[in-house]
Amino acid sequence: MTLRQPLAVLLFAALAGTAPVLAHDGPPFPIVSARAAGAYEIAVWTDPDTTDDGTPGGQFWVMLEPLDASGALSAETTVEVAIRANGTEGAWQLARAEPVEGRLDRHFAALVMDHEGRFDVRVEVGGPLGDAAVTAWVDATYDLRPPPVLLGVYLLPFLAVGGLWLKVLLRRHRSRAAGGEARLE
């Protein structure tokens, strides 16, 4: 086996391993924590990524609990998330939050955040238990992770050191198999 084959396998494995890293933009964080509004306790978590290509990078998770232990959420309960740039009087961008995995207490919506900066957030809940609303704000930023090509470039020095280490090990192994002592040249 030549030295090129293990290096090629190592390089391929390192570059293939960067793909799952791109599937996650960062951890969501709370902008509303267990706030009582109407007949509900509402929490809102977000991952506010700004995008230039029109994809909905502003992700919002809304968690609901009835304040009254005898109450229950129903399929008629609706959740809407609205955002607009802070300090503007423009129209709110609105999205209906859909239940996550069929759960009535967890809803998800994604909206386009087309620039960096502060956005006002409004969440409205309606249903048999009544209506409620909460407001908050969030700072949207671009995802600061490097593109996959740069991750590969950043890995190159480590791959080079690993390749040299592998070369020394193979040379040492061949030398011992031939009955001589390992030497570095």
N, C-alpha and C positions, 0 to 999 in steps of 0.2 A: 504494500500500500504506500502510495506516495504521500508526501506532506500536503499536497494540494487537496486531496480528497477530505481529510478531516477538517481542514480549514474551510472548505466550501460548505460542509455540513454545519459547522459551527456558525458561519456567517448566515446561512439560510435560517437556522434556528433562532438566531438573535433577531434578525429582521422580521421573521414571522411572528415572533413574540411581541412585537410592538403593536400589532393590530388590536388586541383587546384593550390596550391602554386608551385608545381613542374612543372607545365606546362610552366612556364616562367623562363628563365635563366637570366634575367636582361635586362635593357633597352638598345637598340642599341644607338650608338653615331656616329657622323659624323667624317670621316677621310678625306673627300674631301667636301668642301662646295662651291657650285655654281662656279665652275671653268670653264672658257671658254676654249674649246678645239675644234678645227675644227669648224664645224657649230653648235656645241652644247654647252649648259651649263650643266655641269655634277656635280652631288652630289653623294657621296657614304657614306652610313651608314653601320655600322657593329656591330655584336655581336660575338666577337672572342673567343668562348669557345673551349678549348682543350679537346680532348677525347682520351681514351686509347683503346676503343673498335672498332674503325674504323668508327664510325658514323660521318656524316658531321656536326660538331658543329660550324664551322666557317661560320656564316651567313652574307650575303652581300645584301644590297638593293641599286640599282642604279636608280637615278632619272634623267631624261633627259628633256631638253627643247630646242627647236630650238632657236639659237641666233637671227635669222631673224624672225620678227613677221609674215612675209608672208609665211615662211616655215612651214611644218607640218611633224610630225613623221609618218612613214608608217609601215605596217605590215612586210616589208622587213628589217626593222632596226634590227640589231642583237647586242647583248651585251654579252661579254665574260669577266669573272673574272678569274684572275690567281694569285696564291700565290706561294711563296717559302720561305724557311727559310732565314732570312737576313744573308748576308755575305757568302752565298754559291753560287756556279756556277752550281748547279744541275738544273734539268728540272723543269719547271713551272708546277704546278698542275692547270689544267684548267677546268672550268665549264661554260656552256652556261647559262646565266641568262634568265629566262623565264618571260614574262609579268605577273604582279600580277593582278588577277581578270580581265584579258583581257585589261588592260590599257597599252597603248603603251609608256607612260611616266614613268612607274615604272616597274622595273625588279628585280628578286630575284634569287640568287644562293647560294648554300651551299657547302662548301669544308671541307675536313678533315684536321684539325690542330692537328697533332699527338704529339706535345710537347709544353711546355710553352716557351715563348720567342718571339722575334721580327720576324715578317713576312713581306716581301715585297709584296705589292699588286699592280696589274696592271689591269686596266679596259680598254677594247677596244670596241669601238662602230663602226659599219659599216652600211651603208645603202645609200639610194638615196641622202641624204644630204651630203654624204662624210664619210670619216673615221676620227676617233679621238681616242686619248688615254690619260689616266691620270695615274699617279703613286702615291703611298702613302706607308705608313707602319703602322703596328698595332702590339701591344703586346698581344699575346694570353695567357690566363690563364685558369686554371681549374675553373669550377663552384664551388664556395666556400660554397654553401648552404649545410646544413647537410641532410643526407638521411631521408626519411619519418619516419623511426623507431625512430631516435633521436628527431625529432620534437615531437613525442608522449611522449618520455621520458622527454623532456623539459617542456611539458604541465602538467606532473603529479603533481608537487607542487601546481599549480594553481587549478587543479581539486580536490586535497585533501582539500585545503582551501574552495573551493566552496562546496564540500561535507559536510564539518563540518558546514558551514554556513547554508546549507539546512537542516542538522540534527537539528540545534538549532531552525530554523524556524518551522519545523514540530513538535518538542517537545513543543515549545511555543504555537503553534496552538492547539495541543491536550490538553494542560493544560488549555487554555482559554475555550475550548469547554467543558471541564469537570468542569469548574467553579472555578478552582484554579489559582494561580499565577505561572507565568513561572519562573523556577529556572534552573540554570546551575549546573550540577553535576560534 
